[in-house]
Amino acid sequence: MGRYTGPSCRICRREGDKLFLKGDRCFTEKCAMDRRGYPPGDHGQSRRRKQSEYGLQLREKQKTRRIYGVMEGQFHGYYQKATRQKGVTGELLLQMLERRLDNVIFRMGLASSRTEARQMVRHGHFLVNGRKTDIPSYEVREGDVIELKQASRQNPRFQEMAELAETRTIVEWLSMDWETFRGTVQRLPAREDIDIPVKEHLIVEMYSR
């Protein structure tokens, strides 16, 4: 199955939660979840049956996958990798998703959404430790330095993001220097650093069935 290319707001309404897929628009009165906070479709406003245990687990997995913009096969691959490592599987899964380069670009404030960040990475705007990296799923490590290419620093979009920097909060495991458009992975993210509205234990339960 290919990547979903329909309206992002439809995904939020389907999951019944604001997933912040459209960046700044999600904080305005134009947000579809604020205007139509019910599932899409002809029967969206009708009473829905109580979800089964599996249904709740599936929705949590789908919600997480859509927040980070990864395909089904990719997501399952992350889960399998998490099961092979020491630690809490659900937390390790979220940590790997957070360490994706497109997510790091978003977290640093260089893009208004993960979707925009993914596009920026694919267009080759960034260097990781001095090397051009255009793979959104690239997994950053502690100490990695991510910077905007010199040729891209005058791009109006990045200038706009720099002007908005004071209104954004950078997560504690990353740092960002807007004078040089350079960020650093100070440490790997802990569970308390990850603010997405998901219950990862339900995902582990679903895959463990």
PyMOL commands that set and color helices and strands:
alter all, ss='L'
color gray80, all
select helices_A, chain A and resi 8-15+23-27+32-35+53-68+72-83+89-98+101-107+114-122+150-152+156-163+165-167+191-193+200-207
alter helices_A, ss='H'
color red, helices_A
select strands_A, chain A and resi 126-128+131-132+145-148+174-177+182-185
alter strands_A, ss='S'
color yellow, strands_A
deselect
rebuild
show_as cartoon
